[in-house]
């Protein structure tokens, strides 16, 4: 029998893997601008941070574990000089969590150094890594990002052009990726053919330079103007020739991750033309239409639940108020709480405003329930503070399936909605009622189009190899688009088919060079 206590984790939120920020701007302090761009994207990754800079001759990097302000001192920024820079913040969902996994990843192509930063997850990275190791390609980590870096180097050596190396690599990669890469003179950005993870292009006034970033809020902080999104399957290059774009892969149905709107993105960002804040307000309004209940006060769980709580209040005509105060100085820290404080969990980050909620029937709006830990603690905390009733309203559908495209849910048994029906979840968290926004309701709040909703529906866009998904699903669930991976030889053959170069010849040459120690 399923035991909900097995799902008790200190951190009960889904996490996106990373944030990417790249800049080409001769004459500007590119490393300092990258530092501030990463500050704007800190919510996307808090385990490590790094900045690489190209100075026309080489590429230098500084990266370490910790938050942006912990990793970089003013002297570090001053030492990183160049016209092109690349930054990254990471929350690891694929591979190790040590220094070697911090990005940007450095690699060499002959005498040239490149640095790559990645947001997303590659579902066929294990197979690609094995084959590259067999060809004598060394690895420092087990991250999928390093696999992409080494593939780009491998194919660039074949063609002598980085853009061609990127294009061939994109033909092999399976999964979700929004990547940026620099050498000593240029900035490149490219995106998977579904556009699952966001990546935007910005420009400084008076043609003073270009930016690529995971979100538009990072453009705002450095004074750049939004130009457009990097298109699915597209490569863009920025250097002294300006911006050049190439459609490397045929775009598929444009399918941005819906959870970007629910939780990941900052509310002051725009995704595919939609204001994230306004989308979250509309989500609250739709939730009120789908699951109205009479109450005295609507409150939101800070921060992502607040816009939706405002929308719920507006639609339901029930007053909105602040009922939970967030301690904004509690984040990821190197000083771990005592066991007693750890057991109190959410109180480290949230505290009730007793005068606002005492004796009231509350509607509490939150972005999601993943494992149930946080919701259970919030309900108990509000009751202790004097709430008469606590009705939980969740502005995402039930998260039933693991994500393989850049979110940290590896197995279905971590997800309470995959294990229990809604009424049992309500009992577990101790609420008087519980309701989730429907999938059609969520989609009605964003611009018309296709979106990735795999974590809600089990409808995976990119085929998930059997070796990658093995052991990840509970018995009785039948997700769509599970299969077997293509071998490296098959994939390389397809990648080179358009050039009439037999892949087995290339691989044989590589193996011959390895055997001769070349």
Secondary structure, DSSP 8 states (H G I E B T S, - for coil): ---GGGG--S--S--B-EEEEEEE-TTS-HHHHHHHHHHHTGGG--SEEEEEEE-SS-EEEEEEES-HHHH--HHHHHH---SEEEEEEE--SSS--SGGG-SSEEEEETTEEEEEEEEEEETTHHHHHHHHHHTT---SS--HHHHHHHHHHHHHHHHS-HHHHHHHHHHH--EEEEEEEE-SS-EEEEE-TT--S--EEEE-GGG--EEEESSTHHHHHHT-EEEEE--TTEEEEEETTEEEEEE-S---S-EEETHIIIIIS-TT-EETTEEHHHHHHHHHHHHHHHS----SEEEE-TTHHHHHHHHHHHHHT--B---EEE-TT-SS-SS---HHHHHHGGGGTEEE-HHHHTT-EEEEEES--SSSHHHHHHHHHHHHTT-SEEEEEESS----S--SSSBS---GGG-HHHHS-HHHHHHHHT-SEEEE--HHHHHTTS-SSEEE-HHHH-EEEEEEEHHHHTT-S-TT---EEEE----HHHHHHHHHGGGT--HHHHHHHHHHHHHTT-
